[in-house]
Amino acid sequence: MTTGVLSLGLLIPFGTGSVPDQIAKKVAAIAAPGPAKHITFVHDGLTESIETRADTAGDLLAERNLARSPDDALSVDPTAPLTDGETVAYRAAVLVTVTIDGQSRSLRTPATSVAGLLTEQGVVYDRHDQVAPAPATALGNGTAVTVKHVDSWTETVRKPVAVKIVKRYAFTLPPGKTQVIDPGTPGVAETEYAVSRTADHRKLRKTALVSRILRAPRARIVAEGIGEYTALSQLAQRGINGTLKLASAALSMVATAYTAGCGGCSGITASGRPAGHGIVAVDPRVIPLGTHMYIPGYGHAVAGDTGGAIRGRRIDLGFNSNRAANQFGRRAITVYLIK
């Protein structure tokens, strides 16, 4: 015969048989309640501070009338003892439909967003694939998520085009010194590709369809000093071909010859330099005074003089002797300007 006593509102059996654990725990809790704990409880994203005498997270859920299913998410072990100040997060699973490349299924998930659901289900995707709703969208009961993998697309890639460096002699800079005249601007090239990939997203194949220059690069121009007094001799050492590469312009002109001892000549040019080979008279409106140049058959020269008869594309070449001037005579030449 089993008898019992009524204690604290509970009928506690005794005699034969053992006392059930659950009833024993309730009796112990009522008879000797533990100290209250202050817990931060996060339920489906909502946070609140609560006071509880529950021993475990599982007891806490029961205390709040929450029945946890295997699909629900709980941040702590439901059987581990609760400690004062602890944070417990609980999210009930929601029912969603997932369609991957036309294959649909329903499932329960505690994920908070579309991205979290796809990660949980091991679904690989990237920016080329079609995901709806957007990965950052929050999940709720009845949400339908669709993923359509894209295995081929076109892609446009833009790349800079390197700046070409152009060096020029500068007669006003000391030898060995350089100065950037124009920093230049990189160009922009655009290439359109056809891209395909394997189903596992591991291998890509890119085929160029068309390439174009959207903006041509502008050269970087660097002046290299050679000095005023050594300019002509250093240019001569480069030879004709090397000099012509430095030319910024070529002018077709008619040339005559003069000497320092010509009639009416003082022997001093308009620039203050002595007349002679290498000093030529020009029309300053066509070739500014001080311009350096190369003239095939004559050599390197400087525009250092003017003349009443020198107008337009006329040039008068200085010589050191009347004989050399007479031999040159009058002829059509090409003048290469060097800057």
Secondary structure, DSSP 4 states (H G I P E B T S, - for coil): --EEEEETTEEEEESSSPPPHHHHHHHHHHHSPPPPEEEEEEETTEEEEEEE--SBHHHHHHHTT----TTSEESS-TTSBP-TT-EEEEE--EEEEEEETTEEEEEEE--SBHHHHHHHTT----TTSEEES-TTPBP-TT-EEEEE---EEEEEEEEEEPPPEEEEEETTSPTT-EEEEE--B-EEEEEEEEEEE-TTS--EEEEEEEEEEEEPPBPEEEEEE--TTTHHHHHHHHHHHHHHHTEEEEEEEEEEEEETTSTT--SB-TTSPBPSTTEEE--TTTS-TT-EEEETTTEEEEEEE--TT--SSEEEEEESSHHHHHHH-SEEEEEEEE-
